[in-house]
Amino acid sequence: MTDRATASIPHEQAVGGSVTVKDVARRAGVSASTVSNVLHGRSSVAPEIRDRVEAAISEVGYVPSAAGRLLRGGRSEIVQLALPDIRSPYYSALAHTVIRQARALDLVVVVEETTGDAEQERRVASSHPNRGIGGTLICPVALSSEDLAGLRPRTPTVLLGEHTAGDVFDQVCTDSRAAAQEVAEHLLGTGRRHLAFVGSPDGAGTGPGTLRLKGLREALREHGLTLAEGAVLPAASFDHETGARVGARIADARAGGLEIDAVVCATDELAVGILHALRGRGVRVPEDVAVTGWDDAPESRYLSPSLTTVAHDLDDVAAAALRLVVGRKADPTRPPSRHVSPHRLVVRESTAPPA
C-alpha cells in the first residue's frame, strides 16, 4: 500500500531533515511503532514487513536523527562498537583505543553495551545501513559460532575475539591457546606442578575461556602433567565477585587435600577476586599459590602482590578492526579475513618462585 502524498517526497526534502518515521510508515503501509521496531532491529517484525519498511526508508531518504546529521553533513562515518560490559577494565580500554584511532580516520564511534544478551548481539550484528551505521565492531559472548554463521550483515562487520572461525565475518583476535601455553611454561618454570584454571566449563567451544583452557592442557601434556579432578572451576561471570567466590572454593579445596599451587584465571577481574579470597583464608600468594590473570588491566600492576597477566596489543586490535571495516566497505565481495594480534606475558610478583 502506497500513500500518494508521501510517494512524491523529493530526495532534497529528505536530506534536509523533514522526513519522519511517520512518513516511512505511510510509505510502507505500517504503523510508526513497526518502523521503530525495524530501526532498532527487534526480532518481532516479520521478514516481509521488515523488507517493506527498509525499502520505504531508502525510497524516502529517511536517516535517524543524530546519525543522519553527521551523514548528511559528509563529515564522518559512524561505526558502532558493541561490547558485553563497558564497566570491564579491558572493554573500556578497548573502547578508548578504538575511539582514539577512529578519530584519526574521521570516523565517529558509537558504543553499545549488549550485556551479553543474545538478542542484543544479534540485533547489532545484523545492522542495516539505513539505521545510520556504516560499520560494526562486535565482541559477542552469547551467540555461538552456529548463530553467527546464520547471520548475513548488511554493513561491514568485524568480530572481536575468538568466537568463530571467521567464515562469515572478518575477525580480529589474539591467540589464546598460545598465550595459555606461555603462562603454563612460566608457572612450570617456577616449580609449580599442580595448576588450576578458572573461567570456563570443561567442554567444547571456541570462546576465549575454552581456548585458554585447551592451551593450558596442551602445555601440561607436553610435560607429562594434567589438571587434577576438580581443578577446572567454571565462572558464570568474569568479575571480581565471582572470583572471590571461586577463590574461597579453592582455599577450601586446598584445606580438604586437593593440591593446587597455581591458579590461571581467564581475566584479571577474576584474579583480583581470587587474590582477595585467598588472602582472607590465610593462603599466601605467591608463597603458597601463584595466581595469573588475563588482559593486563590497569589495576593489575598496583595490586599487592602485583599480578602476572597476559597483555593484548590494543592498538593493533583497534587498527586492524577499523582497517577491515574500511576495506570491507571498499570491497564488499572479498573473502572474510582473520587478523591475529600479538600478545605478551607480563610477569609480576604474583608468580614469583616460592622460597
C-alpha positions, 0 to 999 in steps of 0.5 A, a space after each residue: 500500500 502506497 500513500 500518494 502524498 508521501 510517494 512524491 517526497 523529493 530526495 532534497 526534502 529528505 536530506 534536509 531533515 523533514 522526513 519522519 518515521 511517520 512518513 516511512 510508515 505511510 510509505 510502507 503501509 505500517 504503523 510508526 511503532 513497526 518502523 521503530 521496531 525495524 530501526 532498532 532491529 527487534 526480532 518481532 517484525 516479520 521478514 516481509 514487513 521488515 523488507 517493506 519498511 527498509 525499502 520505504 526508508 531508502 525510497 524516502 531518504 529517511 536517516 535517524 536523527 543524530 546519525 543522519 546529521 553527521 551523514 548528511 553533513 559528509 563529515 564522518 562515518 559512524 561505526 558502532 562498537 558493541 561490547 558485553 560490559 563497558 564497566 570491564 577494565 579491558 572493554 573500556 580500554 578497548 573502547 578508548 583505543 578504538 575511539 582514539 584511532 577512529 578519530 584519526 580516520 574521521 570516523 565517529 564511534 558509537 558504543 553499545 553495551 549488549 550485556 551479553 544478551 543474545 538478542 542484543 548481539 544479534 540485533 547489532 550484528 545484523 545492522 542495516 545501513 539505513 539505521 545510520 551505521 556504516 560499520 560494526 565492531 562486535 565482541 559477542 559472548 552469547 551467540 555461538 559460532 552456529 548463530 553467527 554463521 546464520 547471520 548475513 550483515 548488511 554493513 561491514 562487520 568485524 568480530 572481536 575475539 575468538 568466537 568463530 572461525 571467521 567464515 562469515 565475518 572478518 575477525 580480529 583476535 589474539 591467540 589464546 591457546 598460545 598465550 595459555 601455553 606461555 603462562 603454563 611454561 612460566 608457572 612450570 618454570 617456577 616449580 609449580 606442578 599442580 595448576 588450576 584454571 578458572 573461567 570456563 566449563 570443561 567442554 567444547 567451544 571456541 570462546 576465549 575461556 575454552 581456548 585458554 583452557 585447551 592451551 593450558 592442557 596442551 602445555 601440561 601434556 607436553 610435560 607429562 602433567 594434567 589438571 587434577 579432578 576438580 581443578 577446572 572451576 567454571 565462572 558464570 561471570 568474569 568479575 571480581 565477585 565471582 572470583 572471590 567466590 571461586 577463590 574461597 572454593 579453592 582455599 577450601 579445596 586446598 584445606 580438604 587435600 586437593 593440591 593446587 599451587 597455581 591458579 590461571 584465571 581467564 581475566 584479571 577481574 577474576 584474579 583480583 577476586 581470587 587474590 582477595 579470597 585467598 588472602 582472607 583464608 590465610 593462603 599466601 600468594 605467591 608463597 603458597 599459590 601463584 595466581 595469573 590473570 588475563 588482559 593486563 588491566 590497569 589495576 593489575 600492576 598496583 595490586 599487592 602482590 602485583 599480578 602476572 597477566 597476559 597483555 593484548 596489543 590494543 592498538 593493533 586490535 583497534 587498527 586492524 578492526 577499523 582497517 577491515 571495516 574500511 576495506 570491507 566497505 571498499 570491497 564488499 565481495 572479498 573473502 572474510 579475513 582473520 587478523 591475529 594480534 600479538 600478545 605478551 606475558 607480563 610477569 609480576 610478583 604474583 608468580 614469583 618462585 616460592 622460597 
